[in-house]
Amino acid sequence: MAEIRKMIAAGDYWPTSPDAPEIELDEDFWRNARIVMPKPTKEAISLRIDHDILAWFRAQGRGYQSRMNAVLRAYVESQRTASDRQR
C-alpha cells in the first residue's frame, strides 16, 4: 500500500477498470472540451468572528461556512492584481 501511495503522490498511478470503455478523443471531443479546475482544498482552522456576523451567516441556513468562504474569496479576488490573476 505504501508503494501505491508513493506512485499516486508522484502522479504515476492511474487505476482503471479492465472493463472501462475506451474513450475516443476525436475532433468532437476537443470541440466540446472545457477546462475544469479542481476546487482548492479546504483547511480547518479556528477563527474569531464577531457574534453578530456569525449569527447573520448562521441564520441563512445550512452551508453558512461555505458562504463565508465565498465572501472571503470574492474579497481576495477583488484585491488581486492582474499579474496575480494570470498565475
C-alpha positions, -999 to 999 in steps of 0.1 A, spaced: 0 0 0 29 24 8 42 18 -27 9 27 -43 7 58 -22 41 69 -34 30 62 -70 -2 83 -65 18 111 -50 42 111 -79 13 110 -104 24 76 -118 -7 56 -107 -39 58 -126 -62 29 -115 -86 18 -143 -110 -10 -146 -102 -36 -172 -138 -33 -185 -137 5 -186 -149 18 -220 -124 32 -245 -129 69 -250 -120 82 -284 -106 117 -282 -117 128 -316 -124 162 -330 -159 164 -314 -144 157 -280 -120 186 -283 -146 209 -298 -168 204 -267 -140 201 -241 -138 227 -214 -112 233 -187 -122 221 -153 -102 235 -124 -102 214 -92 -116 230 -62 -90 242 -37 -86 220 -7 -100 233 25 -83 236 58 -100 235 92 -90 265 114 -100 283 145 -112 318 137 -127 345 159 -157 362 142 -179 389 157 -210 374 172 -234 394 150 -216 384 118 -216 348 127 -253 349 138 -262 365 104 -245 338 84 -259 310 105 -294 325 101 -290 320 64 -292 282 70 -271 252 60 -239 260 42 -231 292 61 -194 283 64 -192 278 26 -209 312 21 -185 328 45 -157 313 24 -172 326 -8 -174 361 7 -137 359 16 -128 345 -18 -147 374 -35 -127 399 -14 -94 382 -22 -102 381 -60 -111 418 -59 -78 426 -43 -56 406 -66 -35 424 -92 -37 415 -129 -4 396 -126 -17 376 -97 -48 366 -117 -26 352 -146 -9 327 -123 
